[in-house]
């Protein structure tokens, strides 16, 4: 049984529009209010990390063929459906943002507090994501990591950089071409909840996102 959820949240510099998402009841480690917020955040609609021109050069060097622009919508729709089937009921959100897809993962699932090492118990889920992303290789893969506001901004940015790099390394180690992947840590600069006074809100802000953008050459 799927539940429809709709919430609203504010982001520094502007408000976020809430969107509805369907998923089964999450496991206990997932914050109750972890919902698909923030899809209007500028960082999610910006160009891919490093710029599409530079990234496309790497893709061509790796002999990855670009998508036919006319086929890109159906290609991404099939990828979206496959990811939703894989992740149903485990507490992830699959979001459509512009012409791309964002896989939003609570950091509580992937990392222990203060750690940048991927939890062994989440290996199976990341492996399934890696297999699909590897097969659907005509996309750029951006790995983005975020923290809550506990600690200093400098420490949080460094931790998020390490976490983003750890997930990127995992994907590359499981068959996703390095030419497709880039990572970035945003620290506490792109929260879903402002302020994040409660543990639920802090847990929602601690997250990793895998952004898939069609590669058109």
TAVEN-V846549 format. One record per backbone hydrogen bond with DSSP energy under -0.5 kcal/mol. NH is the residue of the N-H (numbers start at 1). CO is the residue of the C=O. If there is no record, write none. Layout:
# TAVEN-V846549
nh co
NH CO
NH CO
This chain:
# TAVEN-V846549
nh co
3 23
5 21
9 16
11 14
14 11
16 9
19 36
21 5
23 3
30 27
34 31
35 33
37 35
39 17
41 38
44 41
45 41
45 42
46 42
51 48
55 51
56 52
57 53
58 54
59 55
60 56
61 57
62 58
63 60
64 59
65 63
67 215
69 67
71 68
72 68
73 69
75 71
76 72
77 73
78 74
79 75
80 76
81 77
82 78
83 79
84 80
85 81
86 82
87 83
88 84
90 87
92 87
93 104
95 93
95 102
97 95
97 100
98 96
100 97
101 212
102 95
103 210
104 93
104 102
105 103
105 208
107 206
109 106
110 106
111 107
115 112
118 116
119 110
122 119
123 120
126 122
127 123
128 124
129 125
130 126
131 127
132 128
133 129
134 130
135 131
136 132
137 135
140 213
141 180
142 140
142 211
143 182
144 142
144 209
145 184
146 207
147 187
156 152
157 153
158 154
159 155
160 156
161 157
162 158
163 159
164 160
165 161
166 162
167 163
168 164
169 165
170 166
171 167
172 168
173 169
174 170
174 171
175 172
176 171
177 175
180 177
181 177
181 178
182 141
184 143
186 145
189 186
197 195
202 198
203 199
204 200
205 201
206 202
207 146
207 205
208 105
209 144
210 103
211 142
211 209
212 101
212 210
213 140
213 211
215 138
216 214
